[in-house]
Amino acid sequence: MHDLLIAPFALGFMRRALIGCLALSVAAPPLGVFLVLRRMSLMSDVMQHGVLPGIALGAAFAGLSIWAMGLGGFAAGLIVALLAGWLARGKGAREDSQLAGVYLIALALGVALISAQRGVDLTHILFGSVLAVDDAALFAMAGVVSIVLPILAVIWRPLILESLDPGFFAATGGQGGVWHLTFLALVVMCVVAGFVALGTLMSVGLMMLPAIASRHWSVSLQGQVRASVVLAAIASVAGLLLSFHTDIPAGPAIVLTSGVLWMVGLANDTFRSAS
């Protein structure tokens, strides 16, 4: 049991990956709970694909610099999110079709830009690698969490009001657009922060699956937030161990573990309903 569960974390790269993923487990799942509450789950797909061109451009201009790729990904994610919202609302088109079109174009553009560069491993960018979590990546992940949590605490109440009754919130003078944009910026930051360990295609998994699973363990918003953080932390530890022992990328391993926890919650909910 020691060799299976504890010994892997004696390695430096595994400890850094664990600390980074646990930090993300505190900040990302609460945002996922709000995405589900606001019926914006598909927006998470747009984000994870939207950051890829920016990450590729950051790598093209500054090499494999975490900060350059992170800033590029953050800028690209915001642009894609705003573009998708503008197309859906400004043009009167169906929002799901506009989101699908934007994120497919962003994914294709990002893959093309990364594939054109020598020395950049596309697999690690898309699916993550615990070996890539060095001190710079760890500081970046911790720094993002240190920014996201205080801002989320400040916008918590207006974000709840704007999510549950946007009409009333607007009628009482609430600036819904400001809180919405701030919330999207926090989501993009967490997606970008997780791409080193989890990959751009998998970083949303740690945000959304625990948030979805938490609905089977609590009916209150606060309870769902707490449950999502606990589930994400469990998935991070178990997923990293699965990645280490089976030699699969960290991102898919953590997302698969999150999926198992979701199915456990679903089965528990079904059992309670049947009894």
Buried (B, 14 or more C-beta within 10 A) or exposed (E): EEEEEEEBBEEEBBBBBBBBBBBBBBBBBBBBBBBBBBEBBBBBBBBBBBBBBBBBBBBBEBEBBBBBBBBBBBBBBBBBBEBBBEBBEEEEEEBEEBBBBBBEBBBEBBBEBBEEEEEBEEEBBBBBBBEBBBEEBBEBBBBBBEBBBEBBEEBBEBBBBBBEEBEEBEEEEBEBEEBBBBBBBBBBBBBBBBBBBBBBBBBBBBBBBBBBBBBBBBEEBEBBBBBBBBBBBBBBBBBBBBBBEEEBBBBBBBBBBBBBBBEBBBEEBEEEEEE
